[in-house]
């Protein structure tokens, strides 16, 4: 289970974007959702104009991945085309995940003024 940022049942460890993607890919999180071993639940969705090279309307989607017990094990962001294919890199971008009892989150970066 992944809790909100104020109360987590797991110790939180901050890691880089590269380390997050490596853990996500090596753990086969997306593949488990594709095989329907796990489920993906939308948390938020909005039309996006962030990808200027696209010729179709793109939707920015944040998803929560749940394992076979119903526990949240990851949160990912992805850009989706109307046909359901993924835009940008073509893969989900993990934002947090649980592995071995640790909640991995991205290192906080300072916001621009």
WOJO-V77115 format. One record per pair of residues at least 24 apart in sequence whose ideal C-beta (glycine too) atoms are under 10 Angstrom apart, sorted by sequence separation. I is the first residue (numbers start at 1). GAP is how many residues later the second one is. D is the distance in whole Angstrom. If there is no record, write none. Layout:
I:GAP:D ; I:GAP:D
This chain:
39:24:10 ; 40:24:7 ; 41:24:8 ; 57:24:8 ; 58:24:9 ; 72:24:9 ; 73:24:6 ; 74:24:7 ; 39:25:9 ; 40:25:6 ; 41:25:6 ; 54:25:8 ; 56:25:6 ; 57:25:6 ; 61:25:9 ; 72:25:9 ; 73:25:5 ; 74:25:9 ; 39:26:7 ; 40:26:8 ; 55:26:10 ; 56:26:6 ; 72:26:8 ; 73:26:8 ; 38:27:5 ; 39:27:5 ; 54:27:7 ; 56:27:8 ; 60:27:10 ; 65:27:9 ; 71:27:8 ; 38:28:6 ; 39:28:9 ; 51:28:6 ; 58:28:10 ; 59:28:9 ; 60:28:10 ; 38:29:5 ; 39:29:9 ; 43:29:10 ; 50:29:7 ; 56:29:10 ; 58:29:5 ; 63:29:7 ; 65:29:9 ; 33:30:8 ; 37:30:8 ; 38:30:7 ; 51:30:10 ; 58:30:9 ; 73:30:10 ; 74:30:9 ; 75:30:9 ; 37:31:6 ; 38:31:10 ; 39:31:8 ; 41:31:8 ; 48:31:6 ; 56:31:9 ; 61:31:9 ; 62:31:10 ; 67:31:9 ; 72:31:10 ; 33:32:6 ; 38:32:10 ; 43:32:7 ; 48:32:9 ; 63:32:10 ; 64:32:10 ; 65:32:8 ; 32:33:8 ; 33:33:9 ; 38:33:10 ; 43:33:10 ; 44:33:10 ; 54:33:6 ; 62:33:8 ; 65:33:10 ; 40:34:9 ; 41:34:10 ; 43:34:10 ; 53:34:9 ; 54:34:9 ; 30:35:8 ; 32:35:8 ; 38:35:7 ; 45:35:8 ; 53:35:9 ; 29:36:6 ; 32:36:9 ; 38:36:9 ; 40:36:8 ; 51:36:6 ; 50:37:9 ; 51:37:6 ; 29:38:10 ; 40:38:10 ; 50:38:8 ; 48:39:9 ; 33:40:10 ; 48:40:10 ; 24:41:10 ; 32:41:9 ; 33:41:9 ; 32:42:10 ; 33:43:9 ; 29:44:7 ; 30:44:9 ; 29:45:5 ; 27:46:9 ; 30:46:8 ; 27:47:8 ; 29:47:8 ; 30:48:10 ; 24:50:7 ; 23:51:10 ; 24:52:8 ; 40:52:9 ; 20:54:10 ; 30:56:10 ; 33:59:8 ; 30:61:7 ; 2:62:7 ; 9:62:10 ; 30:62:5 ; 2:63:9 ; 29:63:8 ; 2:64:9 ; 30:64:9 ; 1:65:9 ; 29:65:7 ; 1:66:10 ; 25:66:8 ; 24:67:9 ; 27:67:9 ; 1:68:9 ; 21:68:10 ; 24:68:8 ; 29:68:7 ; 1:69:9 ; 2:69:8 ; 3:69:8 ; 24:69:9 ; 25:69:9 ; 29:69:10 ; 1:70:5 ; 2:70:4 ; 21:70:9 ; 24:70:4 ; 27:70:7 ; 29:70:9 ; 1:71:6 ; 2:71:7 ; 21:71:10 ; 23:71:8 ; 24:71:10 ; 27:71:10 ; 1:72:8 ; 2:72:7 ; 21:72:8 ; 22:72:10 ; 24:72:10 ; 27:72:6 ; 2:73:7 ; 20:73:9 ; 21:73:6 ; 24:73:6 ; 26:73:10 ; 20:74:5 ; 23:74:6 ; 20:75:8 ; 24:75:9 ; 17:76:8 ; 20:76:8 ; 23:76:6 ; 17:77:9 ; 20:77:7 ; 17:78:9 ; 23:79:10 ; 24:80:9 ; 15:81:10 ; 23:81:6 ; 15:82:10 ; 12:84:9 ; 20:84:6 ; 19:85:8 ; 20:85:8 ; 13:86:10 ; 20:86:6 ; 15:87:10 ; 19:87:9 ; 20:87:9 ; 8:88:10 ; 10:88:6 ; 19:88:9 ; 9:89:10 ; 10:89:10 ; 13:89:5 ; 14:89:10 ; 15:89:5 ; 17:89:6 ; 8:90:9 ; 10:90:10 ; 11:90:8 ; 12:90:8 ; 13:90:7 ; 14:90:8 ; 15:90:8 ; 16:90:8 ; 17:90:8 ; 5:91:9 ; 10:91:6 ; 11:91:6 ; 12:91:5 ; 13:91:6 ; 14:91:6 ; 15:91:7 ; 16:91:6 ; 9:92:9 ; 10:92:6 ; 11:92:7 ; 12:92:8 ; 13:92:7 ; 14:92:7 ; 15:92:7 ; 17:92:10 ; 10:93:4 ; 12:93:6 ; 14:93:5 ; 2:94:6 ; 8:94:10 ; 9:94:8 ; 10:94:9 ; 13:94:10 ; 14:94:7 ; 2:95:8 ; 3:95:10 ; 8:95:5 ; 2:96:6 ; 1:97:8 ; 8:97:9 ; 5:98:10 ; 3:100:8 ; 5:100:8 ; 2:101:6 ; 1:102:9 ; 2:102:10 ; 2:103:9
